[in-house]
Amino acid sequence: MIIGITGTLGAGKGTIVEYLIQKGFRHYSVREFLIKEINKRSLPVNRDSMVLVANQLREINSPSYIIERLLEKANQEGENSIIESIRTQGEAEKIKEGGILLAIDADSQIRYSRISKRQSETDRISFDRFIEDERREMFSTDPTKQNLSACIKMADFVLNNDGTLDNLYRQIEEVYKKIILEKGQEKKLGGHKRPSWDEYFIKITALVAERSTCLRHNVGAIIVKNKRVITTGYNGAVKGAKDCLELGCKKDELKLETGFGAEQCRAVHAEQNAIAQAGLHGVSIDGGTMYCTHIPCRMCAKQIINAGLKELIYYFDYAGSKGSLDLLKESGIKVKKIERPNPIINFKD
């Protein structure tokens, strides 16, 4: 199932995205796509560059070129997906060929206040400039250029975000239910959805992490080879020793920040335990993939490299991981950060 999201700047597109991610959707961002193109051209990352690059790509290729590229990725994954943000009639038409288009809008003063608070690279502008940019993007007879007004009119559902966050959540929930009931998506959205391999394995790491005895972070790791789980590990005290659930956190006692004082910690890290289990049972993990709830620290990164693992997939960042990504990539380890898995387990009993 594909859901496209359109709407005015600062209206709340990101809030809809966050909600649908919690429902198990994968997110594809036009903004991120354009930032990559802007960086390739060594242009400043601002709204002018985004409009320029987007218009050029559409003019050279097709009015729906950007969405076509993102749809290709979404279809390859074969999962429920959100594509944000739809800005031309051609893009809206492409989404509506097989998906659903949602739109969101709000009062301009309210929206400007929101973007002023978030202060991203493209948000540091005056109110006058904000209004000027919006007029430029709202109407166009050129199919390769932005026409938010037309996209909003084409939407299957339009949300208003002038009120509170709770009010918006209620609107999103109502629309979500209508999509399920009125669009015949019970099987895809409300019932069983077979997870991808990455979703399957990364979800297992969360369950493994529940065994953790750490009072700061519950970390889980598994090692997979040929789509088989070889070993698992979570962070906790060494065999036979009392753990932090019983004794309390040594690092808290010493007032040490996360990422510092590893030698004072009672725990063996999840990644270390997963690797140690392979050695203990004489199982080869050479060429395998480690799935982990958190990005490993530098110490664990070294062990991942020397254990012969070829890929790391994770979803949480970690304050003590400084330098570990660079070290892994330098050693030829493929590293991928993915969305946090949906905590709901769906199966037919």
Secondary structure, DSSP 8 states (H G I E B T S, - for coil): -EEEEEE-TTSSHHHHHHHHHHTT-EEEEHHHHHHHHHHHTT---SHHHHHHHHHHHHHHT-TTHHHHHHHHHHHHHTS-EEEE---SHHHHHHHHTTSEEEEEE--HHHHHHHHHHH--TTT---HHHHHHHHHHHH--SSTTS--HHHHHHH-SEEEE-SS-HHHHHHHHHHHHHHHHHHTT-IIIIIS-----HHHHHHHHHHHHHTT---SS---EEEEEETTEEEEEEE-EE-TTS--HHHH--HHHHTT--TTS-GGG--EE-HHHHHHHHHHHHT---TT-EEEEEE---HHHHHHHHHTT--EEEEEE--TT-TTHHHHHHHTT-EEEE-----S------
